[in-house]
């Protein structure tokens, strides 16, 4: 199952809105096939794993390990449970049950009915963590929300005043490159009106290889000019006029956005924190200080990791509720 989780991560950024599933086929304690979910509309992990087996006759004597319950419904592709049954794979080990109402135990039931021995819950916590975006979208009816900001050594996001409408960097080049990697991994990125006006960001992936996220801009009073960089043709931009975190999440869910990074500014970040609508917070601390400025958000979470990136500190928190 650990190998299934490992290869499943290859599908990050490409499978949505489908989950990034990993599957491994074992015969006589040897891996004979493996696969991960193809880009949206392509094969599921189980299909790719089965196709990768050179000697198909061994499938009748093998065990299939898969991070998420095999589907039982027709979507862009036929049901994976039917393919497993067709190849008479006798043992299926599942990391976690699929909460999608179209599946939700139906795949397991179909496999058992057809004589498969099904084991559920192996490395369940790790599998659920891996599928966090998928489960959050279906269970909470909102995207998986990542808060991200950089603050000075004395707790400011930005100086009180600045000469030009562009960012004043708190972090180093390596930290900024990491942020671009994160942008490529998530489906969307959100900022408020003030961030657009003060920093004129493009919110694209430039220091990493990958697709640009959908840019979500809060423009409650419709005061933003189309001349700002977020409205260029480098990426899709979604403009929202909603002013509560709950309403914003509802619109994002309606647009099938399953993960999003909230990059600021301070009021926008605090909006989601106060509504307790966030899952992770990724906070950089730089060496520089501002005498006066915009204070960093106030929040409470459990720190799950801390690392030094040259002269920056990156702490990652998870929401404990």
Secondary structure as the mmCIF struct_conf table of DSSP 4:
data_model
#
loop_
_struct_conf.conf_type_id
_struct_conf.id
_struct_conf.beg_label_comp_id
_struct_conf.beg_label_asym_id
_struct_conf.beg_label_seq_id
_struct_conf.end_label_comp_id
_struct_conf.end_label_asym_id
_struct_conf.end_label_seq_id
HELX_RH_AL_P HELX_RH_AL_P1 UNK A 2 UNK A 8
HELX_RH_3T_P HELX_RH_3T_P1 UNK A 9 UNK A 11
TURN_TY1_P TURN_TY1_P1 UNK A 12 UNK A 14
BEND BEND1 UNK A 15 UNK A 15
TURN_TY1_P TURN_TY1_P2 UNK A 16 UNK A 17
BEND BEND2 UNK A 18 UNK A 18
STRN STRN1 UNK A 22 UNK A 27
TURN_TY1_P TURN_TY1_P3 UNK A 28 UNK A 29
STRN STRN2 UNK A 30 UNK A 36
BEND BEND3 UNK A 39 UNK A 39
TURN_TY1_P TURN_TY1_P4 UNK A 40 UNK A 41
BEND BEND4 UNK A 42 UNK A 42
HELX_RH_AL_P HELX_RH_AL_P2 UNK A 45 UNK A 51
TURN_TY1_P TURN_TY1_P5 UNK A 52 UNK A 52
BEND BEND5 UNK A 54 UNK A 54
HELX_RH_3T_P HELX_RH_3T_P2 UNK A 56 UNK A 61
STRN STRN3 UNK A 63 UNK A 68
HELX_LH_PP_P HELX_LH_PP_P1 UNK A 69 UNK A 71
BEND BEND6 UNK A 73 UNK A 73
BEND BEND7 UNK A 75 UNK A 77
HELX_RH_AL_P HELX_RH_AL_P3 UNK A 80 UNK A 86
TURN_TY1_P TURN_TY1_P6 UNK A 87 UNK A 88
STRN STRN4 UNK A 91 UNK A 96
TURN_TY1_P TURN_TY1_P7 UNK A 101 UNK A 105
HELX_RH_AL_P HELX_RH_AL_P4 UNK A 106 UNK A 113
TURN_TY1_P TURN_TY1_P8 UNK A 114 UNK A 115
STRN STRN5 UNK A 117 UNK A 120
TURN_TY1_P TURN_TY1_P9 UNK A 122 UNK A 123
HELX_RH_AL_P HELX_RH_AL_P5 UNK A 124 UNK A 130
TURN_TY1_P TURN_TY1_P10 UNK A 131 UNK A 131
HELX_RH_AL_P HELX_RH_AL_P6 UNK A 132 UNK A 140
BEND BEND8 UNK A 141 UNK A 142
STRN STRN6 UNK A 144 UNK A 151
TURN_TY1_P TURN_TY1_P11 UNK A 153 UNK A 154
BEND BEND9 UNK A 155 UNK A 155
STRN STRN7 UNK A 156 UNK A 159
BEND BEND10 UNK A 160 UNK A 160
BEND BEND11 UNK A 163 UNK A 166
BEND BEND12 UNK A 171 UNK A 171
HELX_RH_AL_P HELX_RH_AL_P7 UNK A 173 UNK A 185
BEND BEND13 UNK A 186 UNK A 187
STRN STRN8 UNK A 188 UNK A 191
HELX_RH_AL_P HELX_RH_AL_P8 UNK A 193 UNK A 199
BEND BEND14 UNK A 207 UNK A 210
HELX_LH_PP_P HELX_LH_PP_P2 UNK A 211 UNK A 213
STRN STRN9 UNK A 214 UNK A 218
TURN_TY1_P TURN_TY1_P12 UNK A 220 UNK A 221
TURN_TY1_P TURN_TY1_P13 UNK A 226 UNK A 227
BEND BEND15 UNK A 228 UNK A 228
HELX_RH_3T_P HELX_RH_3T_P3 UNK A 229 UNK A 231
BEND BEND16 UNK A 232 UNK A 232
TURN_TY1_P TURN_TY1_P14 UNK A 233 UNK A 234
BEND BEND17 UNK A 235 UNK A 235
STRN STRN10 UNK A 237 UNK A 240
BEND BEND18 UNK A 244 UNK A 244
HELX_RH_AL_P HELX_RH_AL_P9 UNK A 245 UNK A 254
TURN_TY1_P TURN_TY1_P15 UNK A 255 UNK A 256
STRN STRN11 UNK A 259 UNK A 264
HELX_RH_AL_P HELX_RH_AL_P10 UNK A 266 UNK A 274
TURN_TY1_P TURN_TY1_P16 UNK A 275 UNK A 276
BEND BEND19 UNK A 279 UNK A 279
STRN STRN12 UNK A 280 UNK A 285
BEND BEND20 UNK A 287 UNK A 287
BEND BEND21 UNK A 291 UNK A 292
STRN STRN13 UNK A 293 UNK A 295
HELX_LH_PP_P HELX_LH_PP_P3 UNK A 296 UNK A 297
STRN STRN14 UNK A 302 UNK A 309
TURN_TY1_P TURN_TY1_P17 UNK A 310 UNK A 311
STRN STRN15 UNK A 312 UNK A 318
#
